[in-house]
Amino acid sequence: QLQAFGGGLVQVGGSLRLSCAASGQAFNTYGMGWFRQAPGKEREFVACIRESGGRTYPSDSVKGRFIISRDNAKNTVYLQMNSLKPEDTAVYFCAAGRPILSIGGRREGYLYWGQGTQVTVSS
């Protein structure tokens, strides 16, 4: 089970950090991803991280602004979002799947999903 939190309202150029807490004992065997879905749009890939946390894969739209990380001792994955833009407004979802090298940014490759947390960037 995954639970995402940390969303909220932020001004353009601001920062937020999302967290996703996982239950269970096999967290470090799953790659973790973040996706987002804006109103009227499809859910899109944001970033993912390998099971060990040693390598990350951000999408082009967030590269250089968002950082995905994980703490396997705490069963938690994070998304640090900097230099936020209005187009970053969406519901953000965390997801778990394996192996990450095979699924990458493919939604259908992820087995477990969190409930989503709203991020709103105001101008």
N, C-alpha and C positions, 0 to 999 in steps of 0.2 A: 504494500500500500504506500502511495506517495501523497504527500501533502505539501503544496506550494503556498508560500506566503511572502509578504514583504512588498506587495504592490501598493500603489497609491497615486496621489496627484503630485506632479512635479512640474516646475517651469522649464521652458526650453533652456538647454545647456546644463541642466541639473543632473544629478546622479541618484540612482536607487540600487539597492542590492536585494535581489530575490534569493530566497532559500527554498530548498525542497528536501524535506525529511522523509527518509524511507524506513519502513519497518521491516523486520526480518534479518536474517543472519548472513545473507549472501550478497550484500550490497556491492562488495568489491569484485564480484564476478560479472557485474552488469555495466555496460557502457551507459552513460546518461546523456540525455539531450534536452534542450529547451526549444520549444516551438511557440509561435504566437499566432493569434487570429484576430484580425480587425473586423469590424462589422461589415458584412456583405462580401468578405473575402475568404479565400481558402486558408487553412492553417498552413503556415510556412515555417520552414526550418530556420533556427537562429544559430545554434551552436551545439556541439557535442564534445564529449571528453571520453577518453579511453578508460577502460576498467581500472587501470592502475593510477590514472590521473596524469600520466607522463606526457600525453600529447592531446592537444585540443584542436578543434576544427570549427572556426567561426564562419558564418556565411559572409558573402561579400558585402551585404548591406550593413553589417555591424562590425566588420573587421576594423580594428584600431579603436573601437569605442566600447565594445562589450568584452568581458572576460569571463569565461566559464572556468570553474575550479571545483574541486571536491575534497572532502575530508572523510576518508573511509572509516576513521575511528569514530566519527560522529554520524555516520550513515547519512551524510548531507551533501548536496550539490548546490553550488551558488551560481548566480549570474550577476556580476557587477556591471551595471549599465551607466556609462558616462556620456557626456555630451549629448544628452537626449534631444530628440527632434519630435515634432508633432506626429510624423509618420511612424514613430515607434509606439504610438498609442494602440493598445491591443490587450487581449487577455493572453497571459503567458502561461504555458503549460510545461511541466517537466515530464519526462518519460524515461523509461528504462528498457534496455534491450541488449542483446548480445549475439555475436561479437560485434563491436562497434565498427570494426574495419569493413564488415560486410554491409551493415545497415546504414551507416553514415547519416545522411539527412532524409532518408526515406521514411515517411510516417508509418507505412505499413510494417516496417521492420521492428517497431517498438511494441513490446508486450504489455507494459503497464504505464498508466497515465495518471497524473495528478489532476486535481479538480480545477486548476486555473486560478490565477490571481490577476486582477485588473491593474493595468498601468495606463495612466492618462498623462500626457504631456501637453501642457497648456502654453499657448503663445500670448 
